[in-house]
Structure formats: structure tokens, C-alpha cells
Amino acid sequence: MRTRAATANRKAPLSLLIWITASGTLPVHILIPALPAIVAALGVSAGGAQLTVTLYLLGLAAGQLIYGPLSDRFGRRPVLLAGLAIYALASTAAAFAPSLEWLIVERVVQALGGCAGLVVGRAIARDNVTGHHAIRRLALLVMAMSIGPALAPLLGAQLVLHFGWRSILYVLAVAGVLTVAAAAILMPETHVRHGSRSARQYATSYAALARSRMFLAYAIGGASGTTSFYAFIAASPFLLMQDLGVSPAAFSAIYVTILMGIAVGGLLASILASRLPAEVVLRTAGGLLVGSAVALAVAYASGAMTAEVVTVLMLVYVVGAALTSPYALAGAVEIEPEFAGAASGLYGFGQMAYGSLATAVVAVWHTNPARAMIGTLVASSVLSCLAFEYARRGAKPVASEALAD
């Protein structure tokens, strides 16, 4: 008979872990090409259609606060299965939404379930590994996860073209059901729960992490350096197709090309994890972020903004974001390993909240999406560099001491 520790040391299948983690963000990317069709079909404004993205990201942010401590306290597997079941049910309901209002509500519930895959999946990837091994594993996860979101807009565009925008929601519903079934059959428990920690300590772990200056530095740097990209996601169909005259097929190709930068950045992070100090990699990533964002601003101000310019510079920006991601996440969750789920949840909340803010800026400033997007990217890239510089200076973490009280 297996002991609980032996059971917890079983590794989750990487392919399943990738799919579960990616399932939380897949509904964002696959729906992007359908936004103009939703505007036309439901008779709503572009800003209203963008709420299906903005509020979905907000749901991803809020839900991660729930799953983190629960997975630390009760284990990864039961909490993951519960969240994925909610995701499957909400995905099915969204497919039959009769109006924009109902679609938004059901998308939020879908996000609240799907975020279990994000926070618990990251914690599972981090369980039982530390240091550059954790960075490498998380980097490989980021790299592999990029394939789905990169191909999702292409799939979404084809579904809209041949079967209408609702077909995207039908596909998500079927995928949600299959994900629950696969996780129930194949996902092991990877987390050892220690009896020395009280329920109160798990419940208050967020407060302790929020008092850790080191955790906040990694969380702010990671959020502003990675999910600021969602400003481009929200602006891209209107910037590229309406302002720059790109066809839907070309838009999908551009979108796939840019998102493949996630794979490039993830691969670089995996290669560099054991070869260069984290601060060197983070400074390099920061240079890519700031340089590409400023170059976009110059191109816009000089009237040189073209689809080719946007593609190249956003590709560089995404490579920098993906290179940043595993280092920031590993730094955040290693502050208190036993509460890795809570750290992953709070870190993920910050990421999605920042992404939601970035898309909200574009939605509010919808009369000029290019200016809103560029302003968000420039400010975010600078903030990310400042946060990581603070972390590099070694602000003393206080989470361990606080959690032990």
C-alpha cells in the first residue's frame, strides 16, 4: 500500500499538465477573432464585445485566490477536479448564451473554473523541485503551453468563417468535458500535506505573502512584464484589421507568429536556467520589453506603424515576456515552498488582474486602440524592470516568519 508521501511524489503527465494549465487561457485567445462577429450578431458595441475578454481575465484573477490555499490544505487533485468541473459546465452554458449579458456572465463562471488549471497546474509543476530545476520545468511548461494559444486564434478564425462564432463555444464545451475526464483518470496527487500547519495558517497565507516585499517585487515584475501583453490582445483585431486593413486570414497568421514568441522565450529560459544568474536573464528580458515598447511608440508617433512593424516588435515583446515568466514565478513560489499553491494563486491573481486592467484601458480608450496599447506596454515594461531591480537587491522576505506565527 502506498504511503501518502509516495503518492504525492508521483509525477503528473507533462502533456496533461500542459493542457490543464493552458485550458484556463485558451478561451481568451480562441475568441479574439470572433469579437467583430459578436458585435455584428448581437448588435453591441466593440467595447461591449471586449468585455467578454476583460471580465474573463478578471474572473481568472479572482478565482486563483480561492484555489491556492485550498490546494495547499486539501491537496492538488481534488481541488483541481472541482474547478475543472465548473469550467466544463460553464463552457457548455456559454455555448447557448442568448445575449451578450448572459455570455459575459457565463464566461466569468467559466473563468472561475478554468483558473483552477492555472494555479494548481503551476503548483503541480513546482512540487518537489527547487532552484534552476524549478525554473527549467516552469519554462518548459510556458514553452509547451504557447502552442495551444498560438494556434487557437487560427482555429477560432476558421470556426467563425465556416460555422459561425458560436461554434467556438461548442468546441470549448466539448474540450471542457474531455479535460475533466482526463484529469480524473490520469492526474495523481503531488502535494504532501503536513499536519503541523493549522487551517488558520493556510487561510491567512495570502496576508503573510502580501507582507513579503520580495514576493511583491516578483509578483509586480511578473504581472507587468507578462500580462501587459493583453493590451495587444484586446486591441489587435481593431488595430490590425480595421486600422491597418489586414484580412482575417492574415490577422490569424500574425497572431500565431507573435504568440510563438512565447515558445521562443520559454525555450531560452529553459536553456539559460542553469547557465546564467537570474538577474542577468531578467535584465535581458527587461531590455527586450522596454526596447520593443519604445520602438512601437516611435513608429506610431512618426507615422511608420504598419502590420509588419507591429508583428516584429510585438514578437520581440512577447519573447521578453516569456523569458521573464518562469523566473518571476519561481522566485515568488520559493519564498514559502509549503504554501506554493497560495503563492501561485496570489501571483496568478496579480497577473490576471493586471491583464484585465490592460484590456480595460484599451476598452475605455476604444477610439484609439493603438495609443492605449502602446502607452500600456511602455509603462508596464518600465515598471517590470524596476520591480525586478528591487528584487535583485535582495529585500528580505518575511512570509516564512509570518506564516509560522
C-alpha positions as CSV (number, residue, x, y, z in Angstrom):
1,M,0.0,0.0,0.0
2,R,1.4,3.4,-0.9
3,T,2.1,6.0,1.7
4,R,0.8,9.5,1.3
5,A,4.3,10.8,0.7
6,A,4.9,8.2,-2.0
7,T,1.7,9.1,-3.7
8,A,2.5,12.8,-3.6
9,N,5.8,12.1,-5.3
10,R,4.2,10.7,-8.4
11,K,4.7,13.0,-11.3
12,A,1.8,14.3,-13.4
13,P,1.9,13.5,-17.1
14,L,3.5,16.6,-18.8
15,S,1.1,16.6,-21.7
16,L,-1.9,16.5,-19.4
17,L,-0.4,19.2,-17.2
18,I,0.2,21.4,-20.2
19,W,-3.4,21.0,-21.4
20,I,-4.9,21.6,-18.0
21,T,-2.8,24.8,-17.4
22,A,-3.5,26.1,-20.9
23,S,-7.2,25.5,-20.7
24,G,-7.6,28.5,-18.4
25,T,-6.4,31.0,-21.0
26,L,-7.4,29.1,-24.2
27,P,-10.9,30.7,-24.1
28,V,-9.3,34.1,-24.3
29,H,-7.3,33.5,-27.4
30,I,-9.7,31.4,-29.4
31,L,-12.5,34.0,-29.0
32,I,-10.4,37.0,-30.2
33,P,-11.1,36.6,-33.9
34,A,-14.9,36.3,-33.2
35,L,-15.1,39.8,-31.5
36,P,-16.2,41.6,-34.7
37,A,-18.7,38.9,-35.4
38,I,-20.1,39.1,-31.9
39,V,-20.5,42.9,-32.4
40,A,-22.5,42.3,-35.6
41,A,-24.5,39.3,-34.5
42,L,-25.6,40.7,-31.1
43,G,-25.8,44.3,-32.1
44,V,-23.4,45.5,-29.4
45,S,-20.5,47.9,-29.3
46,A,-16.9,47.0,-29.7
47,G,-16.3,47.9,-26.1
48,G,-19.2,45.6,-25.1
49,A,-17.7,42.7,-27.0
50,Q,-14.3,43.3,-25.5
51,L,-15.9,42.8,-22.0
52,T,-16.1,39.0,-22.9
53,V,-12.3,39.2,-22.7
54,T,-11.8,41.7,-20.0
55,L,-14.2,40.2,-17.5
56,Y,-13.0,36.7,-18.3
57,L,-9.5,37.8,-17.3
58,L,-10.9,39.3,-14.1
59,G,-12.6,36.0,-13.3
60,L,-9.3,34.2,-13.8
61,A,-7.7,36.7,-11.4
62,A,-10.3,36.4,-8.7
63,G,-10.7,32.6,-8.9
64,Q,-7.0,31.9,-8.3
65,L,-7.3,33.4,-4.8
66,I,-9.7,30.6,-4.0
67,Y,-7.8,27.6,-5.3
68,G,-4.3,28.4,-4.0
69,P,-4.8,27.9,-0.2
70,L,-7.3,25.1,-0.9
71,S,-4.8,23.1,-2.9
72,D,-2.2,23.6,-0.1
73,R,-4.6,22.4,2.6
74,F,-6.6,19.6,0.8
75,G,-4.2,18.5,-2.0
76,R,-3.9,19.4,-5.7
77,R,-6.1,16.7,-7.2
78,P,-9.5,17.2,-5.5
79,V,-9.3,21.0,-5.8
80,L,-8.3,20.7,-9.5
81,L,-11.1,18.3,-10.4
82,A,-13.7,20.6,-8.7
83,G,-12.5,23.6,-10.7
84,L,-12.4,21.8,-14.0
85,A,-15.9,20.5,-13.4
86,I,-17.1,24.1,-13.0
87,Y,-15.2,25.0,-16.2
88,A,-16.9,22.3,-18.2
89,L,-20.4,23.2,-17.0
90,A,-19.9,26.9,-17.6
91,S,-18.4,26.3,-21.1
92,T,-21.5,24.3,-22.0
93,A,-23.8,27.0,-20.8
94,A,-21.9,29.7,-22.6
95,A,-22.4,27.9,-25.9
96,F,-26.2,28.6,-25.6
97,A,-26.0,32.2,-24.2
98,P,-28.9,34.2,-25.7
99,S,-27.4,37.6,-25.3
100,L,-24.2,39.5,-24.6
101,E,-25.1,39.8,-20.9
102,W,-25.6,36.1,-20.5
103,L,-22.5,35.4,-22.5
104,I,-20.4,37.6,-20.2
105,V,-21.9,36.0,-17.0
106,E,-21.2,32.5,-18.2
107,R,-17.7,33.5,-19.4
108,V,-16.9,34.8,-15.9
109,V,-18.1,31.5,-14.4
110,Q,-16.1,29.6,-17.0
111,A,-13.0,31.6,-15.9
112,L,-13.7,30.9,-12.2
113,G,-13.5,27.2,-13.0
114,G,-10.7,27.3,-15.6
115,C,-8.3,29.2,-13.3
116,A,-8.0,26.0,-11.2
117,G,-5.9,24.7,-14.1
118,L,-3.7,27.7,-14.0
119,V,-2.9,27.9,-10.3
120,V,-3.0,24.2,-9.4
121,G,-1.2,23.3,-12.6
122,R,1.7,25.7,-11.8
123,A,1.9,24.4,-8.2
124,I,2.0,20.8,-9.5
125,A,4.8,21.7,-11.9
126,R,6.7,23.3,-9.0
127,D,6.1,20.4,-6.4
128,N,9.2,18.6,-5.3
129,V,11.7,20.7,-7.3
130,T,13.6,23.9,-6.5
131,G,16.2,26.3,-7.9
132,H,17.1,26.2,-11.5
133,H,15.3,22.9,-11.8
134,A,12.1,24.6,-11.0
135,I,12.8,27.4,-13.4
136,R,13.6,24.9,-16.2
137,R,10.4,22.9,-15.6
138,L,8.3,26.1,-15.5
139,A,10.0,27.4,-18.6
140,L,9.2,24.1,-20.5
141,L,5.6,24.4,-19.3
142,V,5.4,28.0,-20.6
143,M,7.0,27.0,-23.9
144,A,4.7,24.0,-24.4
145,M,1.7,25.9,-23.4
146,S,2.3,28.5,-26.1
147,I,1.4,26.1,-28.8
148,G,-2.3,26.0,-27.9
149,P,-2.9,29.7,-27.5
150,A,-0.8,30.4,-30.6
151,L,-2.9,28.1,-32.8
152,A,-6.2,29.0,-31.0
153,P,-6.8,32.2,-33.0
154,L,-6.2,30.4,-36.2
155,L,-8.7,27.7,-35.2
156,G,-11.1,30.4,-33.9
157,A,-11.0,32.3,-37.2
158,Q,-11.7,29.2,-39.2
159,L,-14.6,28.2,-37.0
160,V,-16.1,31.7,-37.3
161,L,-15.6,31.7,-41.1
162,H,-17.2,28.2,-41.7
163,F,-19.6,27.6,-38.8
164,G,-20.2,31.0,-37.1
165,W,-18.9,32.5,-33.8
166,R,-21.0,30.1,-31.6
167,S,-19.1,27.1,-32.9
168,I,-16.1,28.3,-30.8
169,L,-18.1,28.0,-27.7
170,Y,-19.3,24.5,-28.7
171,V,-15.7,23.4,-29.1
172,L,-14.8,24.8,-25.7
173,A,-17.7,22.9,-24.1
174,V,-16.6,19.6,-25.6
175,A,-12.9,20.3,-24.6
176,G,-14.0,21.1,-21.0
177,V,-15.8,17.8,-20.6
178,L,-12.8,15.8,-22.0
179,T,-10.4,17.7,-19.7
180,V,-12.3,16.7,-16.6
181,A,-12.4,13.1,-17.7
182,A,-8.7,13.0,-18.5
183,A,-7.7,14.7,-15.2
184,A,-9.9,12.3,-13.2
185,I,-8.2,9.3,-14.8
186,L,-4.6,10.4,-15.1
187,M,-3.8,13.2,-12.6
188,P,-2.0,12.0,-9.4
189,E,-1.7,13.8,-6.1
190,T,1.7,15.6,-5.9
191,H,1.5,17.6,-2.7
192,V,2.2,16.3,0.8
193,R,0.0,18.0,3.3
194,H,1.7,18.5,6.7
195,G,-0.2,18.2,9.9
196,S,1.9,20.9,11.6
197,R,0.1,23.7,9.9
198,S,-3.3,24.8,11.1
199,A,-6.3,25.7,8.9
200,R,-6.0,29.3,10.1
201,Q,-2.4,29.5,8.8
202,Y,-3.5,28.2,5.3
203,A,-6.4,30.7,5.3
204,T,-4.1,33.6,6.3
205,S,-1.2,32.7,4.0
206,Y,-2.2,35.4,1.5
207,A,-1.8,38.1,4.1
208,A,1.6,36.9,5.0
209,L,2.7,36.7,1.4
210,A,1.4,40.2,0.8
211,R,3.7,41.4,3.6
212,S,6.7,39.9,1.9
213,R,8.5,42.7,-0.1
214,M,10.4,40.1,-2.1
215,F,7.2,38.3,-3.1
216,L,5.6,41.6,-4.1
217,A,8.6,42.5,-6.2
218,Y,8.4,39.2,-8.1
219,A,4.6,39.4,-8.4
220,I,4.6,43.0,-9.7
221,G,7.5,42.5,-12.0
222,G,6.0,39.3,-13.4
223,A,2.5,40.7,-13.9
224,S,3.6,43.9,-15.5
225,G,6.2,42.1,-17.7
226,T,3.9,39.3,-18.9
227,T,0.2,40.1,-18.9
228,S,0.6,43.6,-20.1
229,F,0.6,41.8,-23.5
230,Y,-3.2,41.5,-23.1
231,A,-3.4,45.2,-24.1
232,F,-2.3,44.0,-27.6
233,I,-4.8,41.1,-27.5
234,A,-7.7,43.4,-26.9
235,A,-6.5,46.0,-29.4
236,S,-5.2,43.6,-32.1
237,P,-8.4,42.9,-34.1
238,F,-9.3,46.5,-34.4
239,L,-5.8,47.8,-34.8
240,L,-4.7,45.3,-37.5
241,M,-8.0,44.6,-39.3
242,Q,-9.8,47.9,-39.1
243,D,-7.0,50.5,-38.9
244,L,-4.3,48.7,-40.9
245,G,-6.5,46.8,-43.3
246,V,-5.3,43.3,-42.6
247,S,-7.6,40.4,-43.7
248,P,-8.9,37.9,-41.2
249,A,-6.6,35.2,-42.6
250,A,-3.6,37.5,-42.4
251,F,-4.6,38.6,-38.9
252,S,-4.6,35.0,-37.7
253,A,-1.2,34.4,-39.2
254,I,0.2,37.5,-37.5
255,Y,-1.4,36.5,-34.2
256,V,0.1,33.0,-34.4
257,T,3.5,34.4,-35.3
258,I,3.5,36.8,-32.3
259,L,2.3,34.2,-29.8
260,M,5.0,31.8,-31.0
261,G,7.4,34.2,-29.3
262,I,6.1,32.6,-26.1
263,A,7.7,29.3,-27.2
264,V,11.0,31.1,-28.1
265,G,11.1,32.9,-24.7
266,G,10.3,29.7,-22.8
267,L,13.0,27.7,-24.7
268,L,15.5,30.4,-23.9
269,A,14.6,30.4,-20.3
270,S,15.0,26.7,-20.1
271,I,18.4,26.8,-21.7
272,L,19.7,29.7,-19.6
273,A,18.3,28.5,-16.3
274,S,21.5,26.7,-15.2
275,R,23.9,28.8,-17.2
276,L,23.3,32.4,-16.2
277,P,22.3,34.2,-13.0
278,A,18.6,35.1,-12.8
279,E,19.4,38.8,-12.6
280,V,21.2,38.7,-15.9
281,V,18.3,36.9,-17.6
282,L,15.8,39.3,-16.1
283,R,17.7,42.3,-17.2
284,T,18.0,41.0,-20.7
285,A,14.3,40.3,-20.8
286,G,13.6,43.8,-19.5
287,G,15.7,45.3,-22.3
288,L,13.6,43.4,-24.8
289,L,10.4,44.6,-23.2
290,V,11.3,48.3,-22.9
291,G,13.1,48.4,-26.3
292,S,10.2,47.0,-28.3
293,A,7.6,49.1,-26.5
294,V,9.5,52.3,-27.0
295,A,10.1,51.4,-30.7
296,L,6.4,50.9,-31.1
297,A,5.8,54.4,-29.6
298,V,8.3,55.9,-32.1
299,A,6.8,54.1,-35.0
300,Y,3.3,55.4,-34.1
301,A,4.5,58.9,-33.5
302,S,6.4,59.0,-36.8
303,G,3.5,57.6,-38.8
304,A,5.5,54.4,-39.6
305,M,3.1,52.0,-38.0
306,T,2.5,49.1,-40.3
307,A,1.3,45.5,-39.9
308,E,4.9,44.3,-40.4
309,V,6.3,46.7,-37.8
310,V,3.7,45.7,-35.3
311,T,4.4,42.0,-35.9
312,V,8.2,42.2,-35.4
313,L,8.1,44.5,-32.4
314,M,5.3,42.6,-30.6
315,L,7.2,39.3,-31.3
316,V,10.2,40.8,-29.5
317,Y,8.0,42.0,-26.7
318,V,6.4,38.5,-26.2
319,V,9.8,36.8,-26.2
320,G,10.9,39.1,-23.4
321,A,7.6,38.4,-21.5
322,A,8.0,34.6,-21.9
323,L,11.7,34.9,-20.8
324,T,10.6,36.8,-17.7
325,S,7.7,34.5,-16.7
326,P,9.4,31.3,-15.2
327,Y,12.0,33.4,-13.3
328,A,9.4,35.6,-11.7
329,L,7.1,32.7,-10.8
330,A,9.9,30.5,-9.4
331,G,11.1,33.5,-7.3
332,A,7.6,34.1,-6.0
333,V,6.7,30.5,-5.1
334,E,10.0,29.6,-3.5
335,I,9.6,32.1,-0.7
336,E,7.5,29.6,1.3
337,P,7.5,26.2,-0.5
338,E,4.8,24.6,1.7
339,F,2.5,27.4,0.6
340,A,3.4,27.1,-3.1
341,G,-0.3,26.9,-4.0
342,A,-1.2,30.1,-2.2
343,A,1.9,31.8,-3.7
344,S,0.9,30.6,-7.2
345,G,-2.7,31.7,-6.7
346,L,-1.7,35.2,-5.5
347,Y,0.9,35.5,-8.2
348,G,-1.7,34.4,-10.8
349,F,-4.2,36.8,-9.4
350,G,-1.8,39.7,-9.9
351,Q,-1.1,38.5,-13.4
352,M,-4.7,38.3,-14.5
353,A,-5.7,41.4,-12.6
354,Y,-3.0,43.3,-14.5
355,G,-4.1,41.7,-17.8
356,S,-7.7,42.7,-17.1
357,L,-6.6,46.3,-16.4
358,A,-4.6,46.3,-19.6
359,T,-7.6,45.3,-21.7
360,A,-9.8,47.7,-19.8
361,V,-7.6,50.6,-20.7
362,V,-8.0,49.6,-24.4
363,A,-11.8,49.1,-24.0
364,V,-12.2,52.5,-22.3
365,W,-9.9,54.2,-24.9
366,H,-11.5,52.3,-27.8
367,T,-11.4,55.4,-30.1
368,N,-7.6,55.0,-30.3
369,P,-6.6,51.4,-29.5
370,A,-3.1,51.8,-30.8
371,R,-2.3,54.7,-28.4
372,A,-3.9,52.9,-25.5
373,M,-1.9,49.7,-26.2
374,I,1.4,51.4,-26.7
375,G,1.0,53.5,-23.5
376,T,0.2,50.4,-21.5
377,L,3.2,48.5,-22.9
378,V,5.7,51.3,-22.3
379,A,4.6,51.9,-18.7
380,S,4.3,48.2,-17.9
381,S,7.8,47.3,-19.2
382,V,9.4,50.1,-17.2
383,L,7.5,49.0,-14.1
384,S,8.7,45.4,-14.6
385,C,12.3,46.4,-14.8
386,L,12.1,48.5,-11.6
387,A,10.4,45.7,-9.7
388,F,13.0,43.1,-10.7
389,E,15.8,45.5,-9.8
390,Y,14.3,45.8,-6.4
391,A,14.2,42.0,-6.1
392,R,17.8,41.8,-7.2
393,R,18.9,43.9,-4.3
394,G,17.6,41.2,-2.0
395,A,14.8,42.7,0.0
396,K,14.4,40.2,3.0
397,P,11.3,38.0,2.6
398,V,9.0,37.9,5.7
399,A,6.5,35.3,4.6
400,S,8.1,32.4,6.4
401,E,8.2,34.1,9.7
402,A,4.7,35.5,9.4
403,L,3.3,32.1,8.4
404,A,4.9,30.4,11.4
405,D,3.2,32.7,13.9
